[in-house]
Amino acid sequence: MSALCQLTGARPGFGNAISHSHRRTSRRFDPNIQRKRYWLQSEGRHVRLTLSAKAIKTIDRIGIEAAVAQIRARGVRV
């Protein structure tokens, strides 16, 4: 599964892991990505979305219809 949120566009961040001796090695900060299924009332079907935990909270606040409209406005197919 790709570490990309369909609603917010959250992607992995990159940085350094710094040890006790202060040696640096590359590391990756992945967003908390979940696959979630929602009922889309206007189309009479379920949609399965790949979302970050923050995006799930956003959908709880604004509703699935508005969220799907935002996702489609970004050019992502739902």
N, C-alpha and C positions, 0 to 999 in steps of 0.2 A: 504494500500500500504506500502510495506517495505521501510524503510529509508535507501536504499542501491543503490548506483549508479553502473550501469552495466559496464560503461567504466572506471571510475577512482577508483571504489571500496570504495568511500567515505561512511563512516558509522557515526552514531551519536557519539558525544564525550560526556563525562560525567564530571561533576564538581560540584561546590557548588554555590548556590545563597547566597550572604551575605547581610543581612539586615543592616539597619542603626545602630541597636544595636549590630551588628557584630555576630549575630546568623547565623549558617550555615545550609542550607537544601540542599538536593540533587537536581540537575537539569540536564537537557539533552540538548545538543546543536545539533539540527537536521540539516543535510545538506538541501539545497534548492532543493528538488527532484521534477521533472516534468516528465510527460509521454508524449513522443513525437513520432510522426510517420514520418518515412523517406521512400522515394522510393529507393529501392535497384536495380539499373539498371542491374547489372550482373545476378541477379536471376529473374528479371521481376516481383517483388512483393514488397509490403510495409512491413516494419518491425516496430514494436512498441517497443520503448526502454524506460526504466526507467533511467533518467539521472539527474545529478546535473546541476545547471546553468553553472558551470565551464566546465562541459563536453559538453554542448551544444555549447559553444564558441569554444571548442577544435575541435568539428566536423565541425564547420564553417571554421576552419583553415585548417585541414588536409583532410577533405572529409569523406563521409559516408562509402565508401569502405574500406579505411584504418582503420577507427574506428571499423567497424564490424570485420575486421581481428584481431585487438587488443583484442576485446571482446572475440572472439572465442579462441584466444591464452591463455586467462585466464581460459578457460574451461566453460564459460557461454554459454548456448544454446541460439541461436538467431533464 
